[in-house]
Amino acid sequence: MKLWGGRFTKPTNQLVEEYTASISFDQRLVEEDIRGSLAHVRMLGESGILPAEEVEAIAKGLEKIRDKVRAGDVEFSVAHEDIHMNIEKLLIEEVGPVGGKLHTGRSRNDQVALDMHLYVRARTVDFVKGLTDLRQALTAKAEKHIDAILPGYTHLQRAQPVRFAHHLLAYVDMFGRDVERLMDSYKRVNTMPLGAGAIAGTTFPIQREQVAEELGFDRLYDNSMDAVSDRDYLVEFLSAASLIMVHLSRLSEELILWSSEEFGYVELDDAFCTGSSMMPQKKNPDVPELIRGKTGRVMGHWVSLMTTLKALPLTYNKDMQEDKEGVFDTVDTLTGALALTAPMIEGMTVKEERMRQNAEKGFTNATDLADYLVTKGVPFREAHEVVGRLVLHCLSRGQSLLDLTLEQYREAHPAIQGDVFDRLQVENVTDARSAGCGTARVRVEATILKKKDDIDKAYHWIQTAQI
C-alpha cells in the first residue's frame, strides 16, 4: 500500500512505478534526507506539535536506519518511489505507526528541495576545495619554474616569449574566478525551503528558524511557492561546473600539446598516462584527453536543466525530478577531474631547455625590435614595416633576428645601434614587460605572492563554511 494511496482504487501499474520512480538515483540523498528529518522532528517536539516520547522514538529510528544504510544493510524499493518514501516506510517498520508522524507539517516537495540544498551546499564546498588545491599546485609549479621561458601563442603560432610561470598563473586566475562564482552562489544554495509544504505552507505552528539554525542555513525562503519550485541554485551550480570544466579542458589541451614530441615542453608522470595495445612506444595522455572529452556532458546537463525548467508553471511539477541525475553526474565528473588534475600538475616534468629553444625561434622578439625603434623616435607603423622586411629577409636565409649583423640592421634603418642585441635576448624581452600584468620576473613574483594569499583565504572560507 502506497503511503499516499488512500485516494486510489487501483494499484499503480508496474510500468508506471518503474518509469516514475527516482530511488535508483536519489538514494544518494539518504544522508541529507535523514539529517533533515532529524532536524524536522526535533523541531516538531520543541514546537509542541509532537510529544517528547514520540520525537525520541522517531529520532532513534532514523538514527538506526542511518546506521544500517552506512553498513550496507538496507535495500531500497522501487515500489516506494523515492528516497523520502523509502526512509519513511523503513521508519514505520522500525518504530511502528508513530513513524508516520514524521511527515507532519511538511511535503515531499519541500523535503526534496531541502535535501538538494544540503547536497549541493556540501558539493559547492568540495569544489571550492578541489579548485583551491589545483590553484595551489599550479602556483607551486609556477614558483619552481619561474625562470623557464617558452613561446606564447596566438592562433597557435609563436607570438612572444613568456615565462612558463606567467602561463600557469593565467589558469590560477581562471580557476580563481570559478572559486568566486561558487562562493557567490553559496548564499543562494544556503537558503532553507523547509516549511513551504506542498505549495502554500503548513497549518502547524512550526519554527523554521530552529531547523535552519540546526542545519546551518543562513536564510529562509520568503515565499512557499518559490521555495518548492526554485531550481535556480541548481542552474547556477551546473553553470559554474560547466565553466570549470571548460577551463580544465583548456588546460588539458595544452598539456596534451606540450607533452607531444612536436612540442616537448613537459612530460606527464607515467601514473597519469596509458599505453597502446599495439604500439609499444606509445605514452598517451588519457587523463587530460578524458577531461577534455567529459566537458561536453557537463555542459549538456546544464542545457538539459534549463530546457526542463523553461515555461514550467508554478509550483512543483514531476518534470523537476529530472534535475537530479544531471547534477549527480556532474558532481561525479567534476570531482574526478579536479582530483586528478592537481597531482598531475605536481608530478609533471618541465623541460625548460626545450621551451627556451623554441622561444628563441620563430621571431618571438620581433615586436621588441619594433618597440626598440619606437624608443629611437621612429613612428610605430614605420617600425612595424621595417621589422616585417627584416623578418622576410631572415626567412629567406634561414636566420633569426639575432643572427643579423649590426651592418644589416643599420641598412634596414639607421636608428638601430649596437644595444639592439641585448634588447632582443629572450630574458630581456620578457623582463621588459614589467608594467601592469606583464610577464616580467618582478611582476610574476608579485603575482605569486598575491595568489598565495588568495589561496589561504579560500582555505579559510572552506573551514568556516556550513556543510
C-alpha positions in Angstrom: 0.0 0.0 0.0 1.4 3.4 -1.0 1.8 5.9 1.8 -0.3 8.2 -0.4 -2.8 5.5 -1.6 -5.9 6.4 0.3 -7.5 8.2 -2.6 -6.8 5.5 -5.1 -8.9 2.4 -6.0 -6.2 0.5 -8.1 -2.6 -0.3 -7.5 -0.1 1.6 -9.6 0.8 0.0 -12.9 4.2 -1.7 -12.6 5.5 0.2 -15.7 4.4 3.5 -14.1 6.2 2.6 -10.9 9.4 1.8 -12.8 9.1 4.9 -15.0 8.3 7.4 -12.3 10.5 6.1 -9.5 13.6 8.0 -8.7 15.1 5.8 -6.0 17.7 4.4 -8.4 19.5 7.7 -8.3 18.1 9.8 -5.5 19.2 7.2 -2.9 22.4 9.1 -2.7 20.5 11.8 -0.8 19.9 9.4 2.0 22.3 11.2 4.5 20.7 14.6 3.7 17.2 13.2 3.9 17.8 11.7 7.4 19.7 14.7 8.6 16.8 17.0 7.5 14.2 14.6 9.1 16.0 14.6 12.4 16.1 18.4 12.5 12.4 18.5 11.5 11.2 16.0 14.1 13.2 17.8 16.9 11.5 21.0 15.8 8.1 19.3 16.0 8.9 18.4 19.6 10.1 21.8 20.5 7.0 23.4 18.9 4.7 21.2 21.0 3.4 19.5 17.8 4.6 16.1 18.8 5.1 14.8 22.4 8.7 14.2 23.6 8.4 10.4 23.7 7.3 10.2 20.1 10.1 12.6 19.0 12.6 10.4 20.8 11.2 7.2 19.2 11.3 8.7 15.7 14.8 10.2 16.1 16.2 6.8 17.4 14.5 5.0 14.5 16.1 7.4 12.0 19.5 7.0 13.5 19.1 3.2 13.3 18.2 3.4 9.7 21.2 5.7 9.0 23.5 3.2 10.7 22.0 0.3 8.7 22.5 2.3 5.4 26.1 3.1 6.3 26.6 -0.6 7.0 25.1 -1.6 3.7 22.2 -3.4 5.3 19.3 -1.5 3.6 17.7 -2.4 0.3 15.6 0.3 -1.3 12.5 -0.5 -3.2 11.1 1.0 -6.5 7.7 0.4 -5.1 8.3 3.2 -2.6 9.3 5.6 -5.4 12.0 7.8 -3.9 14.4 8.2 -1.0 11.9 10.1 1.1 9.1 7.4 0.9 11.7 4.6 1.3 13.0 6.1 4.5 9.5 6.8 5.9 8.5 3.2 5.1 11.6 1.8 6.8 10.9 4.1 9.8 7.4 2.8 10.2 8.7 -0.8 10.1 11.3 0.2 12.7 9.2 2.1 15.2 5.6 1.3 14.3 2.7 3.7 13.3 4.3 6.6 15.2 6.8 6.8 12.3 4.0 8.1 10.1 4.0 11.3 12.2 7.4 12.3 10.9 5.8 13.8 7.8 3.7 16.2 9.9 3.9 19.8 8.7 5.9 19.0 5.5 5.6 17.7 2.0 7.9 15.7 -0.3 8.0 18.9 -2.3 9.8 21.0 0.4 11.6 17.8 1.6 13.3 17.1 -1.7 14.2 20.8 -2.0 15.8 20.7 1.4 17.8 17.6 0.5 19.1 19.1 -2.7 20.1 22.3 -1.0 22.0 20.3 1.6 23.6 18.2 -1.0 24.6 21.0 -3.4 25.9 23.1 -0.4 28.3 20.4 0.6 29.4 19.8 -3.0 29.9 23.5 -3.5 32.4 23.5 -0.6 34.0 20.4 -2.0 34.6 22.0 -5.4 36.0 25.2 -3.8 38.4 22.9 -2.0 39.3 21.0 -5.2 39.8 24.2 -7.1 41.9 25.7 -4.4 44.1 22.5 -4.3 44.6 22.9 -8.0 45.4 26.6 -7.8 48.0 25.7 -5.1 49.6 23.1 -7.3 49.8 25.4 -10.3 51.2 28.2 -8.2 53.8 26.0 -6.7 54.8 24.7 -10.1 55.0 28.3 -11.4 57.2 29.4 -8.5 59.6 26.4 -9.0 60.0 27.2 -12.7 59.8 31.0 -12.6 62.8 31.3 -14.9 61.6 28.9 -17.6 60.7 30.8 -20.8 58.6 29.4 -23.6 56.9 30.9 -26.6 53.5 32.3 -26.0 51.0 31.6 -28.8 48.2 33.4 -30.6 46.4 31.4 -33.3 48.6 28.5 -32.2 51.6 30.4 -33.8 54.6 31.6 -31.9 53.9 35.1 -30.8 56.1 36.4 -27.9 58.2 34.8 -25.2 56.6 34.5 -21.8 57.6 33.0 -18.5 56.2 29.5 -18.0 55.1 30.7 -14.6 53.1 33.5 -16.2 51.4 31.0 -18.4 50.4 28.8 -15.5 49.2 31.7 -13.4 46.7 32.5 -16.1 45.0 29.3 -15.2 45.3 30.2 -11.5 43.3 33.3 -12.3 40.7 31.3 -14.3 40.1 28.8 -11.5 40.1 31.7 -9.1 37.1 33.2 -10.9 35.5 29.8 -10.6 36.0 29.8 -6.9 34.4 33.3 -6.7 31.4 32.1 -8.6 30.9 29.2 -6.3 31.3 31.3 -3.2 28.8 33.8 -4.6 26.3 31.1 -5.4 26.7 29.6 -2.0 24.4 32.2 -0.3 21.6 31.2 -2.6 22.3 27.5 -2.1 22.3 28.1 1.7 18.7 29.1 1.8 16.3 26.8 3.5 13.0 25.8 1.8 11.6 23.5 4.5 8.3 24.8 5.9 6.9 25.5 2.5 4.8 22.4 2.5 3.5 21.2 -0.9 2.8 24.8 -2.1 1.2 27.1 0.4 3.0 26.4 3.7 1.5 24.5 6.7 -1.2 25.0 9.3 1.1 23.7 12.1 3.0 26.2 14.3 6.4 25.1 13.0 9.6 27.0 13.9 11.5 27.3 10.6 14.3 29.3 12.2 15.1 26.5 14.6 15.5 24.0 11.7 17.6 26.5 9.7 19.9 27.1 12.7 20.4 23.4 13.3 21.1 22.7 9.7 23.4 25.7 9.3 21.3 27.7 6.8 21.8 31.5 6.6 18.5 32.4 5.1 14.9 31.2 4.7 12.7 31.4 1.6 10.1 34.1 1.9 7.6 32.6 -0.4 6.4 29.0 -0.2 5.7 28.7 -3.9 9.1 29.9 -4.8 10.7 27.6 -2.2 9.3 24.3 -3.7 9.8 25.3 -7.3 13.1 27.1 -7.2 15.9 25.4 -9.1 17.9 28.5 -9.9 20.6 27.4 -7.5 21.0 24.1 -9.4 21.2 26.0 -12.7 23.9 28.2 -11.2 25.7 25.1 -9.9 25.7 23.4 -13.3 26.7 26.6 -15.0 29.7 27.1 -12.7 30.6 23.4 -13.1 30.4 23.8 -16.9 32.8 26.7 -16.9 35.1 24.9 -14.5 35.2 22.0 -17.0 35.8 24.4 -19.9 38.8 25.8 -18.0 40.0 22.3 -17.2 39.6 21.3 -20.8 41.7 24.3 -22.0 44.5 23.3 -19.5 44.2 19.7 -20.6 44.5 20.7 -24.3 47.8 22.5 -23.5 49.1 19.5 -21.5 48.3 17.3 -24.5 50.1 19.6 -26.9 53.0 20.3 -24.6 53.6 16.6 -23.9 53.7 15.7 -27.6 57.1 15.2 -29.3 56.3 18.1 -31.5 56.3 20.5 -28.5 58.2 18.5 -25.9 57.7 21.1 -23.2 56.5 18.8 -20.4 56.4 15.1 -19.6 53.4 13.8 -17.7 54.0 11.3 -15.0 53.6 7.6 -16.0 50.9 7.3 -13.4 48.6 9.6 -15.4 49.2 8.1 -18.8 48.4 4.8 -20.6 49.9 2.8 -23.4 48.9 1.3 -26.7 47.8 -2.3 -27.1 49.6 -2.4 -30.5 52.3 0.3 -30.5 54.8 -0.4 -27.6 56.4 3.1 -27.8 53.2 5.0 -27.1 52.6 7.0 -23.9 49.1 8.5 -24.2 47.8 11.5 -22.1 44.5 9.8 -21.5 43.6 11.7 -18.3 43.7 15.2 -19.9 42.0 13.8 -23.0 39.1 12.4 -21.0 38.8 15.6 -19.0 38.6 17.4 -22.4 36.0 14.9 -23.6 33.8 14.9 -20.5 33.4 18.7 -20.6 30.6 18.2 -23.1 28.5 16.0 -20.8 28.6 18.6 -18.0 27.6 21.4 -20.3 24.8 19.1 -21.6 23.4 18.7 -18.1 23.2 22.5 -17.7 21.4 22.8 -21.0 19.1 19.9 -20.1 18.0 21.5 -16.8 17.5 24.9 -18.4 15.3 23.2 -21.1 13.4 21.3 -18.4 12.6 24.5 -16.4 11.6 26.5 -19.5 8.0 27.5 -19.3 7.2 25.3 -16.2 4.2 26.8 -14.3 4.3 27.2 -10.6 4.8 25.3 -8.5 6.2 21.7 -8.3 5.8 19.5 -11.4 7.1 16.0 -11.9 9.4 17.3 -14.6 11.6 18.6 -11.8 12.6 15.1 -10.9 14.9 15.4 -14.0 17.0 17.9 -12.1 18.9 15.3 -10.1 20.6 12.8 -12.4 22.4 15.6 -14.3 23.6 17.2 -11.0 24.8 13.8 -9.7 26.7 13.0 -12.9 28.2 16.5 -12.9 29.4 16.0 -9.3 31.0 12.7 -10.2 32.6 14.0 -13.4 34.0 17.2 -11.9 35.1 15.6 -8.7 37.2 13.1 -10.6 38.6 15.8 -12.9 39.7 18.0 -10.0 41.1 15.1 -8.0 43.3 14.0 -11.0 44.5 17.4 -12.3 46.2 18.7 -9.2 48.5 15.7 -8.7 49.1 15.5 -12.5 50.4 19.1 -12.4 52.5 18.3 -9.3 54.1 15.3 -11.0 54.7 16.9 -14.3 58.3 17.3 -15.5 59.1 20.7 -17.1 61.6 20.7 -19.9 63.0 24.2 -19.6 65.7 23.9 -22.2 63.3 22.8 -24.9 61.0 25.7 -24.0 63.8 28.1 -24.3 65.0 26.8 -27.6 61.5 27.3 -29.1 61.2 30.7 -27.5 64.3 31.8 -29.3 62.9 30.7 -32.6 60.1 32.0 -34.7 60.8 35.7 -34.3 59.1 36.0 -30.9 61.3 39.0 -30.3 60.1 40.9 -33.4 57.7 43.1 -31.5 60.5 44.1 -29.2 62.6 45.2 -32.2 59.7 47.4 -33.3 59.4 48.8 -29.8 63.1 49.4 -29.8 62.8 51.5 -32.9 60.0 53.5 -31.3 62.3 54.4 -28.4 64.7 55.8 -31.0 62.0 58.1 -32.3 60.6 56.0 -35.2 56.8 56.0 -35.6 55.4 52.6 -34.7 53.9 52.0 -38.1 57.2 52.7 -39.8 59.0 50.5 -37.2 56.5 47.7 -37.9 57.2 47.8 -41.6 61.0 47.8 -41.1 60.8 44.8 -38.8 58.5 43.0 -41.2 61.0 43.4 -44.0 63.8 42.1 -41.7 61.7 39.0 -40.8 61.1 38.3 -44.5 64.9 38.7 -45.1 65.7 36.2 -42.3 63.1 33.7 -43.5 64.6 33.7 -47.0 68.0 32.8 -45.5 67.0 30.6 -42.6 68.2 33.1 -40.0 66.8 34.6 -36.8 66.9 38.3 -35.9 69.8 37.7 -33.6 71.8 36.2 -36.5 71.9 39.5 -38.3 74.9 41.8 -38.1 74.8 45.4 -37.0 75.5 46.4 -40.5 72.5 44.5 -41.8 70.4 46.2 -39.1 71.6 49.6 -40.0 70.9 49.0 -43.7 67.3 48.3 -42.6 67.2 51.5 -40.5 70.0 53.9 -39.4 68.4 54.3 -35.9 69.4 50.8 -34.9 72.5 50.7 -32.7 74.7 48.1 -31.0 72.5 47.8 -28.0 69.8 46.1 -30.1 71.3 42.7 -29.5 71.0 42.9 -25.7 67.4 44.2 -26.1 66.4 41.1 -28.2 67.7 38.5 -25.7 64.8 36.3 -24.6 65.2 37.2 -20.8 65.3 40.9 -21.6 62.3 40.5 -23.9 60.2 39.0 -21.1 61.5 41.3 -18.3 60.8 44.4 -20.4 57.2 43.7 -19.8 57.2 44.9 -16.2 54.2 47.2 -16.5 50.7 46.2 -15.3 50.1 42.4 -15.7 53.0 41.6 -17.8 55.4 38.6 -17.9 58.4 40.2 -16.3 60.0 38.3 -13.5 59.2 41.1 -11.0 55.6 41.0 -12.0 55.4 37.2 -11.8 57.0 37.2 -8.4 54.4 39.7 -7.1 51.6 37.8 -8.6 52.7 34.5 -7.0 52.6 36.2 -3.6 49.2 37.6 -4.3 47.8 34.2 -5.4 49.2 32.5 -2.3 47.3 35.0 -0.2 44.1 34.3 -2.2 44.6 30.6 -1.7 45.0 31.0 2.0 41.8 33.0 2.1 39.9 30.3 0.2 41.1 27.6 2.6 39.8 29.7 5.5 36.4 30.1 3.8 36.3 26.3 3.4 36.9 25.8 7.1 34.1 28.2 8.1 31.5 27.1 5.5 28.5 25.2 6.6 28.4 21.7 5.2 
